[in-house]
Amino acid sequence: MALHVHTDDHDHINSDPGPMYQMEWVQKLIRQIQHCLQTNSAWLGIDQSKRQRVLDYACGNGTVSSALLAVFPEAVFQGMDIATSQVQRFNNEATKLLGESHGRMFAIQGDLNYPQPVLSEPEWSEFDAAIISMALHHVKDPVGFLARLRQRVKQDGALVVVDWLQQSSTTDGSHAAERRGGDHKYDAADMAKLSQGPKIWPGFSIHDIHADMTAAGCTDVDVREYPEPIDAPEQMLGYDRIFIAKATVL
Ligand SMILES: C[S@@+](CC[C@H](N)C(=O)[O-])C[C@H]1O[C@@H](n2cnc3c(N)ncnc32)[C@H](O)[C@@H]1O
């Protein structure tokens, strides 16, 4: 297994974003993400009538899985997060919502960039869908990471991304791509350090996420902007919108 060097610029096994979750705007954002997922549930490409296996990647405290449990009553939600503290929150939330021994929502610590042996088990592959919410902006190589994530999904399954919409992006162009001379390469120098927490990408334009999911081995990419503004404070780089993107895995 590759050695994972931990720095405060990136999340790691001992990260604890707990205090973030106490903030009022974050609690509202979580409700907005859940509303976004629920109102778009029929569009996600996940079959509501079958027992679907859904990978909730970078699952945090369970925003995605807890929003979709009732919408997909046959589905099993398997969470994975780099931070042990978040895995504990997710599993506590599962017990709160479903009681003990339900088998419908559980998480383990893990990072697909440095997969531990348990991730070679069939339980962690051939998912019907994978959803990554508010975490793609944390990974150093978004396209390479999306490719690793989609490898966990079966052919014709769904890959779903929820994240910050890049400020001043439009439906037909990308601000960052323009700065990069129109190409589509991510330069780590464009990652921003928040006053609290790790370095992150300053969101994704609709154009970028479309190109990134396609480059990662998906087709039929479709992106929707969530209509409500987000009440993020000033130090959050002026973010005020999120998007939801879905694609079919080739
Ligand atoms: C802003 S939280 C989002 C949590 C949740 N998905 C949600 O929508 O509320 C970002 C999460 O990504 C996790 N994370 C960051 N880098 C990761 C990686 N390489 N692999 C797995 N999880 C990661 C963090 O520990 C954190 O729980």
Ligand as a Chemical Component Dictionary entry (heavy atoms), coordinates in Angstrom:
data_LIG
# 
_chem_comp.id                   LIG 
_chem_comp.type                 NON-POLYMER 
_chem_comp.pdbx_formal_charge   0 
_chem_comp.three_letter_code    LIG 
# 
loop_
_chem_comp_atom.comp_id 
_chem_comp_atom.atom_id 
_chem_comp_atom.alt_atom_id 
_chem_comp_atom.type_symbol 
_chem_comp_atom.charge 
_chem_comp_atom.model_Cartn_x 
_chem_comp_atom.model_Cartn_y 
_chem_comp_atom.model_Cartn_z 
_chem_comp_atom.pdbx_ordinal 
LIG C1  C1  C 0  -17.493 18.767 3.000  1  
LIG S1  S1  S 1  -17.502 17.095 3.539  2  
LIG C2  C2  C 0  -18.891 16.421 2.624  3  
LIG C3  C3  C 0  -19.528 15.272 3.342  4  
LIG C4  C4  C 0  -20.816 14.724 2.719  5  
LIG N1  N1  N 0  -20.569 14.033 1.474  6  
LIG C5  C5  C 0  -21.843 15.815 2.530  7  
LIG O1  O1  O 0  -22.252 16.074 1.390  8  
LIG O2  O2  O -1 -22.238 16.435 3.538  9  
LIG C6  C6  C 0  -16.124 16.409 2.675  10 
LIG C7  C7  C 0  -15.775 15.010 3.135  11 
LIG O3  O3  O 0  -14.787 14.463 2.264  12 
LIG C8  C8  C 0  -13.924 13.653 3.033  13 
LIG N2  N2  N 0  -12.726 13.430 2.201  14 
LIG C9  C9  C 0  -11.820 14.348 1.803  15 
LIG N3  N3  N 0  -10.891 13.768 1.002  16 
LIG C10 C10 C 0  -11.235 12.456 0.897  17 
LIG C11 C11 C 0  -10.677 11.340 0.211  18 
LIG N4  N4  N 0  -9.568  11.431 -0.518 19 
LIG N5  N5  N 0  -11.291 10.143 0.330  20 
LIG C12 C12 C 0  -12.411 10.000 1.092  21 
LIG N6  N6  N 0  -12.983 11.018 1.768  22 
LIG C13 C13 C 0  -12.406 12.235 1.661  23 
LIG C14 C14 C 0  -13.757 14.445 4.307  24 
LIG O4  O4  O 0  -13.289 13.674 5.391  25 
LIG C15 C15 C 0  -15.186 14.955 4.537  26 
LIG O5  O5  O 0  -15.947 14.063 5.321  27 
# 
loop_
_chem_comp_bond.comp_id 
_chem_comp_bond.atom_id_1 
_chem_comp_bond.atom_id_2 
_chem_comp_bond.value_order 
_chem_comp_bond.pdbx_ordinal 
LIG C1  S1  SING 1  
LIG S1  C2  SING 2  
LIG S1  C6  SING 3  
LIG C2  C3  SING 4  
LIG C3  C4  SING 5  
LIG C4  N1  SING 6  
LIG C4  C5  SING 7  
LIG C5  O1  DOUB 8  
LIG C5  O2  SING 9  
LIG C6  C7  SING 10 
LIG C7  O3  SING 11 
LIG C7  C15 SING 12 
LIG O3  C8  SING 13 
LIG C8  N2  SING 14 
LIG C8  C14 SING 15 
LIG N2  C9  SING 16 
LIG N2  C13 SING 17 
LIG C9  N3  DOUB 18 
LIG N3  C10 SING 19 
LIG C10 C11 SING 20 
LIG C10 C13 DOUB 21 
LIG C11 N4  SING 22 
LIG C11 N5  DOUB 23 
LIG N5  C12 SING 24 
LIG C12 N6  DOUB 25 
LIG N6  C13 SING 26 
LIG C14 O4  SING 27 
LIG C14 C15 SING 28 
LIG C15 O5  SING 29 
# 
